[in-house]
């Protein structure tokens, strides 16, 4: 069965051959803005550390997916979480450009809000 390569929009087969993927109404398809952010290697990145149940074998599965697709571990996690959160109604907030950088004004607002102890909710 082909393994989708989410960044390039292609699928790879077990023989290593690449085939064009067909457009789909798949709810798990990554958002185009997310793909743009992932493709941009200059996007600022942050560490995401959370304890998850070992029985789900997420680390092993991420390593296997990485081996099959060459997609970096962080990109796999970012695509999976962003897709799931968007599907649940939690898209990224306003104030980010298409490559994930804070837009002028919004960054200053966030900084002043954090330093004053109030929240944006």
C-alpha positions as CSV (number, residue, x, y, z in Angstrom):
1,X,0.0,0.0,0.0
2,X,1.5,3.4,-0.9
3,X,2.6,5.7,1.9
4,X,1.5,9.3,1.3
5,X,4.2,11.9,1.3
6,X,2.3,14.9,2.7
7,X,4.9,17.5,1.8
8,X,5.3,16.8,-1.8
9,X,1.7,15.6,-2.5
10,X,3.0,12.3,-3.9
11,X,2.8,8.7,-2.7
12,X,5.6,6.3,-2.5
13,X,5.2,2.6,-3.0
14,X,7.1,-0.1,-1.3
15,X,9.2,-0.5,-4.5
16,X,10.4,3.1,-4.0
17,X,8.5,4.5,-7.1
18,X,6.6,7.7,-6.7
19,X,3.1,8.1,-8.0
20,X,1.0,11.2,-8.1
21,X,-1.7,11.2,-5.4
22,X,-5.2,11.9,-6.4
23,X,-7.2,14.8,-5.0
24,X,-9.3,13.7,-2.1
25,X,-11.9,14.9,0.3
26,X,-10.0,13.2,3.1
27,X,-10.7,14.9,6.5
28,X,-7.1,14.1,7.5
29,X,-5.5,16.0,4.6
30,X,-3.3,18.7,5.9
31,X,-4.3,22.4,5.4
32,X,-2.5,24.1,2.6
33,X,-1.3,26.8,5.0
34,X,0.2,24.2,7.3
35,X,2.0,22.6,4.3
36,X,3.5,26.0,3.4
37,X,4.7,26.4,7.0
38,X,6.2,22.9,7.1
39,X,8.0,23.4,3.8
40,X,9.6,26.6,5.0
41,X,12.8,25.5,6.8
42,X,13.2,29.0,8.3
43,X,10.0,28.8,10.3
44,X,10.8,29.3,13.9
45,X,10.2,26.1,15.8
46,X,9.5,25.3,19.5
47,X,9.8,22.2,21.6
48,X,6.6,20.3,22.4
49,X,7.0,17.9,25.3
50,X,4.0,16.0,26.6
51,X,3.7,12.6,28.4
52,X,1.6,10.3,26.3
53,X,0.5,6.7,27.0
54,X,3.4,4.3,26.1
55,X,0.9,1.6,25.0
56,X,0.0,3.8,21.9
57,X,3.6,3.4,20.7
58,X,3.6,6.8,19.2
59,X,7.4,7.2,19.2
60,X,7.8,3.8,17.4
61,X,5.1,4.7,14.9
62,X,6.6,8.1,14.2
63,X,10.0,6.5,13.6
64,X,8.4,4.0,11.2
65,X,6.6,6.7,9.3
66,X,9.8,8.8,9.1
67,X,11.6,5.8,7.7
68,X,9.0,5.3,5.1
69,X,8.6,8.9,4.0
70,X,11.7,10.8,5.1
71,X,9.4,13.3,6.8
72,X,11.1,14.7,9.9
73,X,9.6,13.7,13.3
74,X,8.7,17.3,14.2
75,X,6.9,17.7,10.9
76,X,4.9,14.5,11.4
77,X,3.8,15.7,14.8
78,X,3.0,19.2,13.6
79,X,0.9,17.9,10.7
80,X,-1.0,15.4,12.8
81,X,-1.8,17.8,15.6
82,X,-2.7,20.7,13.4
83,X,-5.0,18.6,11.2
84,X,-6.7,17.1,14.3
85,X,-7.1,20.5,16.0
86,X,-8.5,22.2,12.9
87,X,-11.0,19.3,12.5
88,X,-12.1,19.8,16.1
89,X,-12.6,23.5,15.4
90,X,-9.4,24.9,16.7
91,X,-7.5,26.6,13.9
92,X,-4.4,28.8,14.5
93,X,-5.3,32.2,15.8
94,X,-5.1,35.4,13.8
95,X,-1.8,37.3,13.6
96,X,0.3,34.7,11.9
97,X,1.5,34.9,8.3
98,X,1.5,31.9,6.0
99,X,4.9,30.8,7.3
100,X,4.1,31.0,11.0
101,X,5.7,34.3,11.9
102,X,3.9,36.9,14.0
103,X,2.7,39.8,12.0
104,X,3.6,43.3,12.9
105,X,1.5,44.7,15.7
106,X,0.2,41.3,16.8
107,X,3.6,40.3,18.1
108,X,3.9,43.5,20.2
109,X,0.3,43.0,21.5
110,X,1.1,39.4,22.5
111,X,4.3,40.5,24.2
112,X,2.7,43.4,26.2
113,X,-0.2,41.2,27.2
114,X,2.1,38.4,28.5
115,X,4.2,40.9,30.5
116,X,1.1,42.5,32.1
117,X,-0.2,39.1,33.2
118,X,-3.5,39.4,31.3
119,X,-4.8,36.9,28.7
120,X,-6.2,37.2,25.2
121,X,-9.2,35.0,26.0
